[in-house]
Amino acid sequence: MAIKSFSPYGIVHDALSALKSNEQRVITGRFGIDSPRLTLSAIGKDLKLSRERVRQIERDGLKKLAGTILESHKDSISKIVDTFAKNGGISVNHKIADKFLEDAYKGDPNQFNSLALIFFIMPQLKKVKKTRELEDSWIMAELSRSEAIKVINDWVEHLEKIQKPQSLDVLLKVHPHHNKYEITFLSELPSISKRVIKTEDNMIGLASWAEVNPRNIRDKIFYILKKANKPLHFEEIANRIKSQEFDKKKVVKATVHNELIADNRFVLVGRGVYALREWGYKPGTVSEIISSILEKNKSGMRVDEIVKEVLKQRVVKKNTILINLKTKDLFKKVAEDCYSLA
C-alpha cells in the first residue's frame, strides 16, 4: 500500500541543499536525480577528478544525507519499514514505486530515484544486486539473501521434477521446513527471482517455461492458446497477445500467422484457426483427416459418425466434410449414408 503524503524527491531535494556543490553533483548524477544517471568516470571527467575521489565524495555526501534524512523524517522512515514488512520484507527494484508511492508520483523518475536513494541510506534495508539468480532488489537487513536463494532453489528442484506449476501451499507441503518463514516473504520470492515466476492464477512455475513466461513471439502464441484452452483464429491470437501486454514490442498479425505456420507445436484446424498439437490435433487436410479415420474402420462408417470424428480434429462446417466425402476419389459409398476408403 502506498505511503500517503510521501514525496521522496521533496525529502532528498531539501537535504541536498545542505551539501557542498561537488557532493550535490556527484549524488544527483549517481542516482539520476534532476540528471541522467552517470558513471563514476563520467562524473570524474566532468569535475576533473579521479574515479576514487568521486567515490569518496559520494560516500561523504551520502553519510551527510543519511544523518539529515534519517533524523528529520523518522515518521516516513518508519512507514517505509512497515510497508516493507507487510510486503514480505523484500521488493524487486522496478516495483518499488507501485508499493511505496502515491499515484501522482509513480511516473516521475525523480521520485523513483529519490526513493531508491532513501532506501540506500536506510540501515534497515540492504540492496540485492542483480545476479544470475536474482533481480535487482531490496531486502530488510535482518533477512538473509542466501536463505532466499536456498528456498528458491528448493522450489526449482521440485518444479523440474513434476514439470508443472504448483501453488505455494503445495510447495510448503513438499518443503515443510520453509514454514519457518513468513508467508508474505515466501509469496514475494518469485518477484525477485530469475528462476521462478508467479502465474496469473497465483501458481509458481519455472521462468524458463514458455507457458508461464513467454519471451519470443512463438512462446507468446503458445501461452495464449494454452490459456484459452481452445483453437483460435490467428487474428484473435494477435489481439490477445497485444492486450496481454507482455512487453512493449509491436504485435503484427502477419508475423503471428507466419510463426504459427513455422512452429510444429501448432496445427491448422480451420481457415486461419490454430490449435496446439499437444491437445491431440494432427496436421493435414480435411480429406486426410477423413482418410485416417476410415483407415481405422475398414468396413466403413456412417456420415454422421465421420462428421463427428472430423469435428474433433477440425474447426470446419459440416458441409465442407460432406463435399470432401463426395468429391474425392479417396472415398466410396458402400451403403446408404455410409462411406469407406476407396
N, C-alpha and C positions, 0 to 999 in steps of 0.2 A: 504494500500500500504506500502511495507517495506521501512524502512528508509535506504537510501544509505550510505555506508561507516560508518556504526554504529556498533561498537563492544562493547556490554555491558561488556563482560568479560575483554576486554582490559582496559576499564574505571575503573572497580572495582578492577582489579588486581593492577593497578598503585596506586589507592587510598589506598588500603590495606597496601601497603609498608610503609605508614606513621604511622601506628598504632603499639601499643605495641604487643608483641608476643602473650600474652594471648587474647587480643582483636581480633587479626587475627584468632587464633584457634577457638574462640567462634563463630565468624561471619561466617567463612568458613564452620564450622560444622553445624551451624543452617540453613544456606541457601544452603548447598550442593555444594559449590564451591571448586574444587580440593579436594573434600572429600565427603563421603556419608553423607546424612542428618542425624543429630544426635539430640537426645532429650537433654533437659537441664540436666537431670540426668546422661546421658551417658557422656556428656562433663564434668560435675562436678566430676564424678568418675575418669575420665582421668586426670583432673587437680588437683584432691584432694581438690575440693571446693564445697560449698553448692549450691543447686539449685538457691537460692536467690542471691548469689554472682555472679553466672554465668549470671543470668538475668540482674544484674546491669552492668556487664562488656559488655554484648551485647548492652544494652541501651546506654552506654557511647560510645562504638565503632561506633554504627550506627549514633549517633549525630555528631561524628567527620567526618564520611564518608559523611554525608549529607552536612556538611559545605564545604568539599573539592569538591565533585562531582557537587553539585548544582551551585557552584560558577565558577568552571573551565570548565564546559560543558553546558553552558547556551544554546548553539545552539541545542545540542542534546535533552535537556530537552524540549525546545520549539517545536521541531519536534515531540516528543512523545505526547505532549499536542495536537498539531494539528491533529496528526493521530488518537488520541482518539476521538476528536471532530468529525472527518469525519466518524468514526465508531459508532456514536451514543452516545459516552461518556461512553460506557460500553464494557467489554470484558470478556468472560469466561476465566479462567486462562490457561487452557490447549491449547488455541488457540493464545496466545499472540505471540508465535514465528512466526506463519503464518502471523500475521498482522504487526509485527514490525521488523522482522529480514530478512536479505537477504538470499537467498537460501543456500549459503555456510555455514551459521551459524545455520540453522534451526534444524539440528540433533544433535547439540552439547549441552549436558546438562549444561556445564559451562556457555555457552552463555545464555541459557534459565533461569538458576537460577540467573545469574548476572542481567538479565533484571528484574526479579521479585524483586531483592534487590533494584534496582534503583526505580522501581515503589513504593516500600515500603517507601523509604525516601522522595519521592516527595510530597510536601504539596498539589499539585493539584489533587492527586489521593487518594482513600481510598480503603482498602481491604474489600471485602464482604466475610465473612466466610461461608463455606458450612453449610447449614441447611436443614430442611425437604422440604423447598420450593425453595431454590436457590443453584446453583452450586458455587464452589469456583471461585470467580470473582473479577474484578476490576471495579471501577466506579469513574467518575470525582467527585471531592469534592462537587461541587455545586448541584449535582443531589441527589435525595433522594431515599434511599433504600426502605423505606416504600411506597413511591409513585409507585415505580416499582412493588412491590408486589401487591398493590391495582389494578393497571392496569391488571396485570396477572390474579388476582382473578376475575375481571370483565369478562375477556375473558373466563375463565374456566366455570363460571356460565352460560354464553351464549352457549358455546360448549356442555355442559352437557344437555342442553335443546334440541338442534337440532340434536345432535349425528352425526355430520359430519364436516369435516374440512372446514374452511372459509378463505377467503382472508383477508388481513389486511384492505383493503378498506371497506369490509362488516362489519368487527368488529368496524371500526370507525363510520360507519353509525348507528350502534346499540348503540355505546357509543360516541356521538359527543363531549362530554367534554374531550375526550382523544386527540382531535385535538390541544390542547394547547402544547403538547409535539412535539419535532422534529420527523419527520418520520424516520430518521436514528436511533433514540433512540428506537422507538417502534419496528422497524424491528429487532433490536438486542435482544430484550427481550426474545424471545424463546431460544436463545443460553445460557442464564444464568438461565433459569427456569427449574425446575424439573417437572412442571405440564403441560406445553405446549411445543410443538415441531414444527419446521418448516419442511414441507414435501419437497420432491424433486421438486414438481411443485409449490413451494413457497406459499403453503397454510399453515394455522396454525391449528393444531389439539391437542387433549389431548395426553400426553405422555403415558397414560395408554391404549391407543387404539393400538391393535396389528397391524392394517392395516397401521399405520403410524410409530410405534416404536416397532418392533418385538424384543423380548428378548430371547425366547426359540426357539427350532427348529420348533415346530408346528406353532408358530406365524410367523416365517420367511417363512415357506411354504405358510401360508395364505397370507402374504404380497406379495410374488412373484406371486401367482395365481391372486390376486386382481389387481396387477399392469399389468399383462399380459392380463387380461380380456378374457381369453380363456383357455380350457383344455390344460394341458402339461404332457408330459411323466415324470416319477419321476426322471430320469437321467437328463433331461433338468432342472427340478426344482432345483436339487442339484447343477448343474453347475451355475445356475443364483444366487443361494444363495452365492456361492463361489465368483463370480465376483462382487456381491453387496458389499462385504467386510463389513458386519455388525460389525464383531469383528474378533479376531484372532483365534477363535475356528475352529478346523478342521471339514470339511464337509464330512460326509461319506454317500455314496449313499444308502447303505443298511439301515442305520438309518433313512434317509429321507423316504424310502419306508415303513418302519415299522410304522413311525409316521402317514403317510398318511392312512394306514390301521386302525390304532387305534383311530383316531380322526373323529367323525361323521360330522365334518364340510366339510369333503372331500368325494367325491363319485368316485368310479372307473367307468370310462365311456368307457374304451377301454383297450387293452392289455398294462398294465403299465401306462395308461393315466388317470389322475385325474382332476376333476373339483370341484368347490365349490357348496355345496348343496344349498346355498342361490341363485344361478342362476336358480334354478328350477329343477335341476337334482335329480333323485330318485335312490336309491340303487336297485340292483337286476341284474339278468342275462338278456341276450337279450330276451330269451323266456318269462321271467317275465314281461319285458317291453312291449312286443307284447301283452301279456295277458291283461295288464292294459289298453292298447289302445283299444283292441277289446271289453273289458268289457263295454266301453262307446258306442260301436257301435255293438249292439247285432245282427243286421241283417247281419253283415259282411262288409268288406272293400276290395277295390281293392289292389293288391300287391303294386303298385306304391305309393298309399296313406299310406299303412302300413310302407313301407320303409322310406318315407318322415318323418313320425312321429317318428319312431325309431331313425333316424339320428339326431333328435333334442335332444335326450337323450343319445345317444351313439356314440363314435368315432370308428366305425367298417366298414368293407367293406359290400357292398350291398349283396354279395354272402353269407356272414355269416347270414344275416337276412333271406334270401331265404331258406337256409339249415334248419334253425330253424323252419320255417313255414312248410316245407315239411316232416320233420323227427320227430317232436314232436307230441305226442298223444294229446296234449292240443288243437290243431287246426285242422280244417277240411275245405276242399274245398267245397264251396257251389254253386259256379258257375265258369264259365271260368275266370281265373285270379282273383278269389275272395275267401277270407277266413273269417271264423268266429271262435269263441270258440267252441270246440267240445262239 
